[in-house]
Every structure is written in structure tokens, then in C-alpha cells.
Amino acid sequence: MARLLMVASVLVVVAACSGPTVVESSATAVTVRYTTMDGIEAATRLAQAACAAHHKTARLRNAANFGLTDRYAHFDCV
């Protein structure tokens, strides 16, 4: 049981250090997974870069919280 707890702790730390990630991207929308440590600003920068590939700008549609640290931000590429 202690080993399982240690492995879970390491996974949480690694996930927290990985930074925001594009989960889904198209010419019309981008979804970014980020943590509370990353902040919405980092997620927005990543979404702007993803939308820029289509010569568009990211506009925040909504954000959702899952658990204590996981966040998902949904952006429209306009």
C-alpha cells in the first residue's frame, strides 16, 4: 500500500510540473488542460498559439474545474 501511495504521489508531482497541454484543437476551437499552478494565462497563451496556426485569435468560451487542481479551458478560434 505504501508503494502505491508513493507512485501516486510521484505521478501527481510530474503532472503538476508538465504545464498546460492542448487536449483538442481544430480550426474553430481549442481545449487546454492546465493546473491551478499554471493559471489561465498560460492556458490562454497556448490557445493563442494553436489558433494562430489557423490565422485566428483565441477567445475564452468557458473554463471548467475538475478536482482540486485540474482545469480545462475551452477557446473559440475567431
PyMOL Python script that loads the backbone (N, CA, C, O; Angstrom):
from pymol import cmd

cmd.read_pdbstr("""\
ATOM      1  N   MET A   1       0.816  -1.189   0.000  1.00  0.00           N
ATOM      2  CA  MET A   1       0.000   0.000   0.000  1.00  0.00           C
ATOM      3  C   MET A   1       0.868   1.264   0.000  1.00  0.00           C
ATOM      4  O   MET A   1       0.543   2.244  -0.670  1.00  0.00           O
ATOM      5  N   ALA A   2       1.967   1.235   0.752  1.00  0.00           N
ATOM      6  CA  ALA A   2       2.851   2.388   0.817  1.00  0.00           C
ATOM      7  C   ALA A   2       3.487   2.654  -0.546  1.00  0.00           C
ATOM      8  O   ALA A   2       3.683   3.805  -0.936  1.00  0.00           O
ATOM      9  N   ARG A   3       3.805   1.583  -1.258  1.00  0.00           N
ATOM     10  CA  ARG A   3       4.406   1.748  -2.589  1.00  0.00           C
ATOM     11  C   ARG A   3       3.413   2.394  -3.552  1.00  0.00           C
ATOM     12  O   ARG A   3       3.789   3.260  -4.342  1.00  0.00           O
ATOM     13  N   LEU A   4       2.166   1.985  -3.492  1.00  0.00           N
ATOM     14  CA  LEU A   4       1.124   2.569  -4.343  1.00  0.00           C
ATOM     15  C   LEU A   4       0.953   4.056  -4.040  1.00  0.00           C
ATOM     16  O   LEU A   4       0.796   4.864  -4.955  1.00  0.00           O
ATOM     17  N   LEU A   5       0.984   4.409  -2.782  1.00  0.00           N
ATOM     18  CA  LEU A   5       0.872   5.810  -2.384  1.00  0.00           C
ATOM     19  C   LEU A   5       2.057   6.621  -2.895  1.00  0.00           C
ATOM     20  O   LEU A   5       1.892   7.758  -3.337  1.00  0.00           O
ATOM     21  N   MET A   6       3.255   6.034  -2.833  1.00  0.00           N
ATOM     22  CA  MET A   6       4.441   6.727  -3.313  1.00  0.00           C
ATOM     23  C   MET A   6       4.363   6.940  -4.829  1.00  0.00           C
ATOM     24  O   MET A   6       4.685   8.024  -5.315  1.00  0.00           O
ATOM     25  N   VAL A   7       3.943   5.928  -5.573  1.00  0.00           N
ATOM     26  CA  VAL A   7       3.813   6.045  -7.030  1.00  0.00           C
ATOM     27  C   VAL A   7       2.766   7.100  -7.379  1.00  0.00           C
ATOM     28  O   VAL A   7       2.980   7.901  -8.290  1.00  0.00           O
ATOM     29  N   ALA A   8       1.657   7.113  -6.682  1.00  0.00           N
ATOM     30  CA  ALA A   8       0.613   8.112  -6.933  1.00  0.00           C
ATOM     31  C   ALA A   8       1.129   9.520  -6.649  1.00  0.00           C
ATOM     32  O   ALA A   8       0.814  10.452  -7.388  1.00  0.00           O
ATOM     33  N   SER A   9       1.902   9.682  -5.608  1.00  0.00           N
ATOM     34  CA  SER A   9       2.462  10.990  -5.276  1.00  0.00           C
ATOM     35  C   SER A   9       3.412  11.476  -6.364  1.00  0.00           C
ATOM     36  O   SER A   9       3.391  12.652  -6.728  1.00  0.00           O
ATOM     37  N   VAL A  10       4.231  10.590  -6.875  1.00  0.00           N
ATOM     38  CA  VAL A  10       5.167  10.951  -7.940  1.00  0.00           C
ATOM     39  C   VAL A  10       4.397  11.359  -9.193  1.00  0.00           C
ATOM     40  O   VAL A  10       4.759  12.334  -9.851  1.00  0.00           O
ATOM     41  N   LEU A  11       3.350  10.629  -9.526  1.00  0.00           N
ATOM     42  CA  LEU A  11       2.546  10.967 -10.700  1.00  0.00           C
ATOM     43  C   LEU A  11       1.887  12.334 -10.561  1.00  0.00           C
ATOM     44  O   LEU A  11       1.806  13.080 -11.537  1.00  0.00           O
ATOM     45  N   VAL A  12       1.426  12.665  -9.392  1.00  0.00           N
ATOM     46  CA  VAL A  12       0.810  13.968  -9.162  1.00  0.00           C
ATOM     47  C   VAL A  12       1.839  15.076  -9.340  1.00  0.00           C
ATOM     48  O   VAL A  12       1.542  16.103  -9.950  1.00  0.00           O
ATOM     49  N   VAL A  13       3.037  14.882  -8.820  1.00  0.00           N
ATOM     50  CA  VAL A  13       4.086  15.886  -8.949  1.00  0.00           C
ATOM     51  C   VAL A  13       4.485  16.058 -10.407  1.00  0.00           C
ATOM     52  O   VAL A  13       4.642  17.185 -10.876  1.00  0.00           O
ATOM     53  N   VAL A  14       4.649  14.960 -11.124  1.00  0.00           N
ATOM     54  CA  VAL A  14       5.021  15.037 -12.540  1.00  0.00           C
ATOM     55  C   VAL A  14       3.926  15.733 -13.335  1.00  0.00           C
ATOM     56  O   VAL A  14       4.228  16.564 -14.193  1.00  0.00           O
ATOM     57  N   ALA A  15       2.683  15.420 -13.075  1.00  0.00           N
ATOM     58  CA  ALA A  15       1.573  16.063 -13.784  1.00  0.00           C
ATOM     59  C   ALA A  15       1.522  17.554 -13.477  1.00  0.00           C
ATOM     60  O   ALA A  15       1.218  18.361 -14.355  1.00  0.00           O
ATOM     61  N   ALA A  16       1.814  17.915 -12.256  1.00  0.00           N
ATOM     62  CA  ALA A  16       1.781  19.330 -11.879  1.00  0.00           C
ATOM     63  C   ALA A  16       2.911  20.112 -12.538  1.00  0.00           C
ATOM     64  O   ALA A  16       2.781  21.318 -12.748  1.00  0.00           O
ATOM     65  N   CYS A  17       3.996  19.463 -12.859  1.00  0.00           N
ATOM     66  CA  CYS A  17       5.144  20.137 -13.448  1.00  0.00           C
ATOM     67  C   CYS A  17       5.106  20.165 -14.976  1.00  0.00           C
ATOM     68  O   CYS A  17       5.944  20.810 -15.605  1.00  0.00           O
ATOM     69  N   SER A  18       4.157  19.483 -15.561  1.00  0.00           N
ATOM     70  CA  SER A  18       4.173  19.327 -17.016  1.00  0.00           C
ATOM     71  C   SER A  18       3.678  20.559 -17.760  1.00  0.00           C
ATOM     72  O   SER A  18       3.958  20.694 -18.951  1.00  0.00           O
ATOM     73  N   GLY A  19       2.964  21.453 -17.115  1.00  0.00           N
ATOM     74  CA  GLY A  19       2.470  22.654 -17.771  1.00  0.00           C
ATOM     75  C   GLY A  19       1.189  22.404 -18.543  1.00  0.00           C
ATOM     76  O   GLY A  19       0.710  21.273 -18.623  1.00  0.00           O
ATOM     77  N   PRO A  20       0.639  23.461 -19.106  1.00  0.00           N
ATOM     78  CA  PRO A  20      -0.613  23.328 -19.848  1.00  0.00           C
ATOM     79  C   PRO A  20      -0.422  22.493 -21.110  1.00  0.00           C
ATOM     80  O   PRO A  20       0.657  22.478 -21.703  1.00  0.00           O
ATOM     81  N   THR A  21      -1.485  21.800 -21.509  1.00  0.00           N
ATOM     82  CA  THR A  21      -1.437  20.910 -22.666  1.00  0.00           C
ATOM     83  C   THR A  21      -2.679  21.094 -23.516  1.00  0.00           C
ATOM     84  O   THR A  21      -3.789  21.192 -22.992  1.00  0.00           O
ATOM     85  N   VAL A  22      -2.495  21.141 -24.820  1.00  0.00           N
ATOM     86  CA  VAL A  22      -3.646  21.173 -25.731  1.00  0.00           C
ATOM     87  C   VAL A  22      -4.236  19.769 -25.767  1.00  0.00           C
ATOM     88  O   VAL A  22      -3.553  18.807 -26.118  1.00  0.00           O
ATOM     89  N   VAL A  23      -5.504  19.664 -25.403  1.00  0.00           N
ATOM     90  CA  VAL A  23      -6.197  18.384 -25.384  1.00  0.00           C
ATOM     91  C   VAL A  23      -6.885  18.139 -26.718  1.00  0.00           C
ATOM     92  O   VAL A  23      -6.914  17.016 -27.220  1.00  0.00           O
ATOM     93  N   GLU A  24      -7.435  19.199 -27.282  1.00  0.00           N
ATOM     94  CA  GLU A  24      -8.165  19.095 -28.542  1.00  0.00           C
ATOM     95  C   GLU A  24      -7.981  20.407 -29.289  1.00  0.00           C
ATOM     96  O   GLU A  24      -8.023  21.484 -28.695  1.00  0.00           O
ATOM     97  N   SER A  25      -7.774  20.304 -30.607  1.00  0.00           N
ATOM     98  CA  SER A  25      -7.546  21.511 -31.386  1.00  0.00           C
ATOM     99  C   SER A  25      -8.089  21.335 -32.793  1.00  0.00           C
ATOM    100  O   SER A  25      -7.930  20.283 -33.412  1.00  0.00           O
ATOM    101  N   SER A  26      -8.733  22.383 -33.283  1.00  0.00           N
ATOM    102  CA  SER A  26      -9.210  22.412 -34.668  1.00  0.00           C
ATOM    103  C   SER A  26      -9.116  23.860 -35.143  1.00  0.00           C
ATOM    104  O   SER A  26      -8.656  24.730 -34.404  1.00  0.00           O
ATOM    105  N   ALA A  27      -9.546  24.112 -36.354  1.00  0.00           N
ATOM    106  CA  ALA A  27      -9.516  25.476 -36.879  1.00  0.00           C
ATOM    107  C   ALA A  27     -10.531  26.377 -36.186  1.00  0.00           C
ATOM    108  O   ALA A  27     -10.441  27.600 -36.291  1.00  0.00           O
ATOM    109  N   THR A  28     -11.495  25.792 -35.478  1.00  0.00           N
ATOM    110  CA  THR A  28     -12.546  26.594 -34.848  1.00  0.00           C
ATOM    111  C   THR A  28     -12.497  26.626 -33.328  1.00  0.00           C
ATOM    112  O   THR A  28     -13.100  27.506 -32.715  1.00  0.00           O
ATOM    113  N   ALA A  29     -11.786  25.677 -32.700  1.00  0.00           N
ATOM    114  CA  ALA A  29     -11.787  25.620 -31.237  1.00  0.00           C
ATOM    115  C   ALA A  29     -10.546  24.910 -30.702  1.00  0.00           C
ATOM    116  O   ALA A  29      -9.925  24.097 -31.388  1.00  0.00           O
ATOM    117  N   VAL A  30     -10.204  25.244 -29.449  1.00  0.00           N
ATOM    118  CA  VAL A  30      -9.069  24.640 -28.757  1.00  0.00           C
ATOM    119  C   VAL A  30      -9.479  24.381 -27.316  1.00  0.00           C
ATOM    120  O   VAL A  30     -10.118  25.225 -26.688  1.00  0.00           O
ATOM    121  N   THR A  31      -9.112  23.213 -26.789  1.00  0.00           N
ATOM    122  CA  THR A  31      -9.308  22.907 -25.382  1.00  0.00           C
ATOM    123  C   THR A  31      -7.941  22.689 -24.758  1.00  0.00           C
ATOM    124  O   THR A  31      -7.128  21.923 -25.275  1.00  0.00           O
ATOM    125  N   VAL A  32      -7.691  23.370 -23.637  1.00  0.00           N
ATOM    126  CA  VAL A  32      -6.397  23.296 -22.960  1.00  0.00           C
ATOM    127  C   VAL A  32      -6.607  22.789 -21.542  1.00  0.00           C
ATOM    128  O   VAL A  32      -7.468  23.281 -20.813  1.00  0.00           O
ATOM    129  N   ARG A  33      -5.803  21.788 -21.159  1.00  0.00           N
ATOM    130  CA  ARG A  33      -5.798  21.308 -19.779  1.00  0.00           C
ATOM    131  C   ARG A  33      -4.661  22.021 -19.072  1.00  0.00           C
ATOM    132  O   ARG A  33      -3.543  22.080 -19.586  1.00  0.00           O
ATOM    133  N   TYR A  34      -4.942  22.565 -17.891  1.00  0.00           N
ATOM    134  CA  TYR A  34      -3.933  23.258 -17.101  1.00  0.00           C
ATOM    135  C   TYR A  34      -4.218  23.042 -15.631  1.00  0.00           C
ATOM    136  O   TYR A  34      -5.277  22.531 -15.267  1.00  0.00           O
ATOM    137  N   THR A  35      -3.288  23.426 -14.794  1.00  0.00           N
ATOM    138  CA  THR A  35      -3.478  23.290 -13.355  1.00  0.00           C
ATOM    139  C   THR A  35      -3.602  24.671 -12.726  1.00  0.00           C
ATOM    140  O   THR A  35      -3.386  25.693 -13.379  1.00  0.00           O
ATOM    141  N   THR A  36      -3.950  24.678 -11.464  1.00  0.00           N
ATOM    142  CA  THR A  36      -4.055  25.952 -10.754  1.00  0.00           C
ATOM    143  C   THR A  36      -2.695  26.631 -10.668  1.00  0.00           C
ATOM    144  O   THR A  36      -2.620  27.856 -10.583  1.00  0.00           O
ATOM    145  N   MET A  37      -1.617  25.843 -10.690  1.00  0.00           N
ATOM    146  CA  MET A  37      -0.277  26.434 -10.638  1.00  0.00           C
ATOM    147  C   MET A  37       0.076  27.095 -11.965  1.00  0.00           C
ATOM    148  O   MET A  37       0.799  28.091 -11.981  1.00  0.00           O
ATOM    149  N   ASP A  38      -0.427  26.555 -13.086  1.00  0.00           N
ATOM    150  CA  ASP A  38      -0.163  27.149 -14.401  1.00  0.00           C
ATOM    151  C   ASP A  38      -0.924  28.456 -14.567  1.00  0.00           C
ATOM    152  O   ASP A  38      -0.367  29.455 -15.022  1.00  0.00           O
ATOM    153  N   GLY A  39      -2.190  28.445 -14.199  1.00  0.00           N
ATOM    154  CA  GLY A  39      -3.050  29.609 -14.343  1.00  0.00           C
ATOM    155  C   GLY A  39      -3.663  29.721 -15.726  1.00  0.00           C
ATOM    156  O   GLY A  39      -3.170  29.133 -16.689  1.00  0.00           O
ATOM    157  N   ILE A  40      -4.723  30.468 -15.810  1.00  0.00           N
ATOM    158  CA  ILE A  40      -5.453  30.652 -17.064  1.00  0.00           C
ATOM    159  C   ILE A  40      -4.601  31.420 -18.080  1.00  0.00           C
ATOM    160  O   ILE A  40      -4.791  31.268 -19.287  1.00  0.00           O
ATOM    161  N   GLU A  41      -3.673  32.234 -17.602  1.00  0.00           N
ATOM    162  CA  GLU A  41      -2.821  32.999 -18.522  1.00  0.00           C
ATOM    163  C   GLU A  41      -1.969  32.069 -19.380  1.00  0.00           C
ATOM    164  O   GLU A  41      -1.838  32.288 -20.584  1.00  0.00           O
ATOM    165  N   ALA A  42      -1.393  31.041 -18.780  1.00  0.00           N
ATOM    166  CA  ALA A  42      -0.579  30.080 -19.529  1.00  0.00           C
ATOM    167  C   ALA A  42      -1.444  29.302 -20.507  1.00  0.00           C
ATOM    168  O   ALA A  42      -1.018  29.026 -21.629  1.00  0.00           O
ATOM    169  N   ALA A  43      -2.647  28.949 -20.095  1.00  0.00           N
ATOM    170  CA  ALA A  43      -3.565  28.244 -20.983  1.00  0.00           C
ATOM    171  C   ALA A  43      -3.949  29.124 -22.164  1.00  0.00           C
ATOM    172  O   ALA A  43      -4.056  28.645 -23.293  1.00  0.00           O
ATOM    173  N   THR A  44      -4.156  30.402 -21.906  1.00  0.00           N
ATOM    174  CA  THR A  44      -4.522  31.340 -22.973  1.00  0.00           C
ATOM    175  C   THR A  44      -3.385  31.495 -23.971  1.00  0.00           C
ATOM    176  O   THR A  44      -3.622  31.528 -25.179  1.00  0.00           O
ATOM    177  N   ARG A  45      -2.153  31.591 -23.482  1.00  0.00           N
ATOM    178  CA  ARG A  45      -1.006  31.702 -24.396  1.00  0.00           C
ATOM    179  C   ARG A  45      -0.903  30.484 -25.308  1.00  0.00           C
ATOM    180  O   ARG A  45      -0.632  30.612 -26.502  1.00  0.00           O
ATOM    181  N   LEU A  46      -1.121  29.308 -24.737  1.00  0.00           N
ATOM    182  CA  LEU A  46      -1.068  28.080 -25.534  1.00  0.00           C
ATOM    183  C   LEU A  46      -2.199  28.038 -26.558  1.00  0.00           C
ATOM    184  O   LEU A  46      -1.989  27.625 -27.698  1.00  0.00           O
ATOM    185  N   ALA A  47      -3.386  28.461 -26.161  1.00  0.00           N
ATOM    186  CA  ALA A  47      -4.523  28.505 -27.084  1.00  0.00           C
ATOM    187  C   ALA A  47      -4.293  29.525 -28.191  1.00  0.00           C
ATOM    188  O   ALA A  47      -4.652  29.286 -29.344  1.00  0.00           O
ATOM    189  N   GLN A  48      -3.695  30.664 -27.842  1.00  0.00           N
ATOM    190  CA  GLN A  48      -3.390  31.676 -28.862  1.00  0.00           C
ATOM    191  C   GLN A  48      -2.449  31.094 -29.919  1.00  0.00           C
ATOM    192  O   GLN A  48      -2.631  31.327 -31.113  1.00  0.00           O
ATOM    193  N   ALA A  49      -1.451  30.340 -29.476  1.00  0.00           N
ATOM    194  CA  ALA A  49      -0.506  29.728 -30.418  1.00  0.00           C
ATOM    195  C   ALA A  49      -1.202  28.701 -31.305  1.00  0.00           C
ATOM    196  O   ALA A  49      -0.919  28.624 -32.501  1.00  0.00           O
ATOM    197  N   ALA A  50      -2.108  27.912 -30.731  1.00  0.00           N
ATOM    198  CA  ALA A  50      -2.826  26.899 -31.509  1.00  0.00           C
ATOM    199  C   ALA A  50      -3.749  27.552 -32.540  1.00  0.00           C
ATOM    200  O   ALA A  50      -3.832  27.085 -33.676  1.00  0.00           O
ATOM    201  N   CYS A  51      -4.436  28.616 -32.159  1.00  0.00           N
ATOM    202  CA  CYS A  51      -5.327  29.312 -33.091  1.00  0.00           C
ATOM    203  C   CYS A  51      -4.533  30.077 -34.146  1.00  0.00           C
ATOM    204  O   CYS A  51      -4.974  30.202 -35.288  1.00  0.00           O
ATOM    205  N   ALA A  52      -3.368  30.585 -33.767  1.00  0.00           N
ATOM    206  CA  ALA A  52      -2.533  31.330 -34.715  1.00  0.00           C
ATOM    207  C   ALA A  52      -2.112  30.461 -35.890  1.00  0.00           C
ATOM    208  O   ALA A  52      -1.868  30.976 -36.981  1.00  0.00           O
ATOM    209  N   ALA A  53      -2.023  29.160 -35.686  1.00  0.00           N
ATOM    210  CA  ALA A  53      -1.684  28.246 -36.783  1.00  0.00           C
ATOM    211  C   ALA A  53      -2.736  28.294 -37.885  1.00  0.00           C
ATOM    212  O   ALA A  53      -2.465  27.926 -39.028  1.00  0.00           O
ATOM    213  N   HIS A  54      -3.940  28.750 -37.537  1.00  0.00           N
ATOM    214  CA  HIS A  54      -5.048  28.877 -38.498  1.00  0.00           C
ATOM    215  C   HIS A  54      -5.338  30.348 -38.807  1.00  0.00           C
ATOM    216  O   HIS A  54      -6.388  30.681 -39.357  1.00  0.00           O
ATOM    217  N   HIS A  55      -4.392  31.224 -38.444  1.00  0.00           N
ATOM    218  CA  HIS A  55      -4.523  32.676 -38.665  1.00  0.00           C
ATOM    219  C   HIS A  55      -5.735  33.248 -37.936  1.00  0.00           C
ATOM    220  O   HIS A  55      -6.449  34.105 -38.458  1.00  0.00           O
ATOM    221  N   LYS A  56      -5.951  32.753 -36.712  1.00  0.00           N
ATOM    222  CA  LYS A  56      -7.073  33.203 -35.889  1.00  0.00           C
ATOM    223  C   LYS A  56      -6.578  33.539 -34.490  1.00  0.00           C
ATOM    224  O   LYS A  56      -5.428  33.275 -34.142  1.00  0.00           O
ATOM    225  N   THR A  57      -7.469  34.127 -33.695  1.00  0.00           N
ATOM    226  CA  THR A  57      -7.175  34.510 -32.318  1.00  0.00           C
ATOM    227  C   THR A  57      -8.066  33.704 -31.379  1.00  0.00           C
ATOM    228  O   THR A  57      -9.234  33.463 -31.682  1.00  0.00           O
ATOM    229  N   ALA A  58      -7.516  33.288 -30.243  1.00  0.00           N
ATOM    230  CA  ALA A  58      -8.279  32.520 -29.260  1.00  0.00           C
ATOM    231  C   ALA A  58      -9.128  33.445 -28.401  1.00  0.00           C
ATOM    232  O   ALA A  58      -8.662  34.488 -27.943  1.00  0.00           O
ATOM    233  N   ARG A  59     -10.376  33.051 -28.188  1.00  0.00           N
ATOM    234  CA  ARG A  59     -11.286  33.778 -27.290  1.00  0.00           C
ATOM    235  C   ARG A  59     -11.871  32.764 -26.309  1.00  0.00           C
ATOM    236  O   ARG A  59     -12.467  31.772 -26.727  1.00  0.00           O
ATOM    237  N   LEU A  60     -11.704  33.006 -25.014  1.00  0.00           N
ATOM    238  CA  LEU A  60     -12.178  32.081 -23.987  1.00  0.00           C
ATOM    239  C   LEU A  60     -13.685  31.927 -24.053  1.00  0.00           C
ATOM    240  O   LEU A  60     -14.423  32.909 -23.974  1.00  0.00           O
ATOM    241  N   ARG A  61     -14.140  30.690 -24.199  1.00  0.00           N
ATOM    242  CA  ARG A  61     -15.573  30.386 -24.180  1.00  0.00           C
ATOM    243  C   ARG A  61     -16.012  30.070 -22.751  1.00  0.00           C
ATOM    244  O   ARG A  61     -16.971  30.658 -22.252  1.00  0.00           O
ATOM    245  N   ASN A  62     -15.311  29.139 -22.091  1.00  0.00           N
ATOM    246  CA  ASN A  62     -15.593  28.815 -20.695  1.00  0.00           C
ATOM    247  C   ASN A  62     -14.442  28.011 -20.108  1.00  0.00           C
ATOM    248  O   ASN A  62     -13.564  27.542 -20.832  1.00  0.00           O
ATOM    249  N   ALA A  63     -14.456  27.862 -18.812  1.00  0.00           N
ATOM    250  CA  ALA A  63     -13.455  27.068 -18.101  1.00  0.00           C
ATOM    251  C   ALA A  63     -14.185  26.178 -17.106  1.00  0.00           C
ATOM    252  O   ALA A  63     -15.205  26.561 -16.533  1.00  0.00           O
ATOM    253  N   ALA A  64     -13.638  24.980 -16.913  1.00  0.00           N
ATOM    254  CA  ALA A  64     -14.257  24.025 -16.001  1.00  0.00           C
ATOM    255  C   ALA A  64     -13.216  23.494 -15.033  1.00  0.00           C
ATOM    256  O   ALA A  64     -12.064  23.283 -15.409  1.00  0.00           O
ATOM    257  N   ASN A  65     -13.617  23.278 -13.786  1.00  0.00           N
ATOM    258  CA  ASN A  65     -12.745  22.739 -12.750  1.00  0.00           C
ATOM    259  C   ASN A  65     -13.077  21.277 -12.527  1.00  0.00           C
ATOM    260  O   ASN A  65     -14.245  20.904 -12.422  1.00  0.00           O
ATOM    261  N   PHE A  66     -12.031  20.440 -12.455  1.00  0.00           N
ATOM    262  CA  PHE A  66     -12.181  19.031 -12.142  1.00  0.00           C
ATOM    263  C   PHE A  66     -11.208  18.703 -11.028  1.00  0.00           C
ATOM    264  O   PHE A  66      -9.995  18.716 -11.241  1.00  0.00           O
ATOM    265  N   GLY A  67     -11.712  18.414  -9.864  1.00  0.00           N
ATOM    266  CA  GLY A  67     -10.848  18.126  -8.732  1.00  0.00           C
ATOM    267  C   GLY A  67     -10.256  19.399  -8.158  1.00  0.00           C
ATOM    268  O   GLY A  67     -10.746  20.502  -8.399  1.00  0.00           O
ATOM    269  N   LEU A  68      -9.189  19.218  -7.395  1.00  0.00           N
ATOM    270  CA  LEU A  68      -8.578  20.367  -6.724  1.00  0.00           C
ATOM    271  C   LEU A  68      -7.683  21.182  -7.649  1.00  0.00           C
ATOM    272  O   LEU A  68      -7.574  22.397  -7.484  1.00  0.00           O
ATOM    273  N   THR A  69      -7.040  20.533  -8.620  1.00  0.00           N
ATOM    274  CA  THR A  69      -6.065  21.263  -9.428  1.00  0.00           C
ATOM    275  C   THR A  69      -6.345  21.241 -10.921  1.00  0.00           C
ATOM    276  O   THR A  69      -5.905  22.147 -11.628  1.00  0.00           O
ATOM    277  N   ASP A  70      -7.051  20.254 -11.425  1.00  0.00           N
ATOM    278  CA  ASP A  70      -7.271  20.144 -12.874  1.00  0.00           C
ATOM    279  C   ASP A  70      -8.285  21.156 -13.368  1.00  0.00           C
ATOM    280  O   ASP A  70      -9.366  21.315 -12.801  1.00  0.00           O
ATOM    281  N   ARG A  71      -7.909  21.834 -14.435  1.00  0.00           N
ATOM    282  CA  ARG A  71      -8.775  22.824 -15.081  1.00  0.00           C
ATOM    283  C   ARG A  71      -8.755  22.578 -16.581  1.00  0.00           C
ATOM    284  O   ARG A  71      -7.744  22.147 -17.135  1.00  0.00           O
ATOM    285  N   TYR A  72      -9.866  22.852 -17.229  1.00  0.00           N
ATOM    286  CA  TYR A  72      -9.954  22.786 -18.684  1.00  0.00           C
ATOM    287  C   TYR A  72     -10.532  24.115 -19.169  1.00  0.00           C
ATOM    288  O   TYR A  72     -11.560  24.575 -18.672  1.00  0.00           O
ATOM    289  N   ALA A  73      -9.869  24.712 -20.128  1.00  0.00           N
ATOM    290  CA  ALA A  73     -10.348  25.967 -20.713  1.00  0.00           C
ATOM    291  C   ALA A  73     -10.683  25.694 -22.170  1.00  0.00           C
ATOM    292  O   ALA A  73      -9.897  25.091 -22.899  1.00  0.00           O
ATOM    293  N   HIS A  74     -11.859  26.145 -22.583  1.00  0.00           N
ATOM    294  CA  HIS A  74     -12.336  25.953 -23.953  1.00  0.00           C
ATOM    295  C   HIS A  74     -12.316  27.311 -24.648  1.00  0.00           C
ATOM    296  O   HIS A  74     -12.925  28.274 -24.180  1.00  0.00           O
ATOM    297  N   PHE A  75     -11.615  27.370 -25.760  1.00  0.00           N
ATOM    298  CA  PHE A  75     -11.452  28.609 -26.515  1.00  0.00           C
ATOM    299  C   PHE A  75     -12.041  28.454 -27.915  1.00  0.00           C
ATOM    300  O   PHE A  75     -11.950  27.388 -28.524  1.00  0.00           O
ATOM    301  N   ASP A  76     -12.642  29.525 -28.414  1.00  0.00           N
ATOM    302  CA  ASP A  76     -13.054  29.588 -29.812  1.00  0.00           C
ATOM    303  C   ASP A  76     -11.948  30.272 -30.584  1.00  0.00           C
ATOM    304  O   ASP A  76     -11.369  31.248 -30.105  1.00  0.00           O
ATOM    305  N   CYS A  77     -11.645  29.774 -31.775  1.00  0.00           N
ATOM    306  CA  CYS A  77     -10.682  30.441 -32.657  1.00  0.00           C
ATOM    307  C   CYS A  77     -11.475  31.339 -33.591  1.00  0.00           C
ATOM    308  O   CYS A  77     -12.218  30.853 -34.444  1.00  0.00           O
ATOM    309  N   VAL A  78     -11.320  32.642 -33.434  1.00  0.00           N
ATOM    310  CA  VAL A  78     -12.089  33.600 -34.238  1.00  0.00           C
ATOM    311  C   VAL A  78     -11.168  34.487 -35.053  1.00  0.00           C
ATOM    312  O   VAL A  78     -11.639  35.354 -35.790  1.00  0.00           O
TER     313      VAL A  78
END
""", "prot")
cmd.dss("prot")
cmd.show_as("cartoon", "prot")
cmd.util.cbc("prot")
cmd.orient("prot")
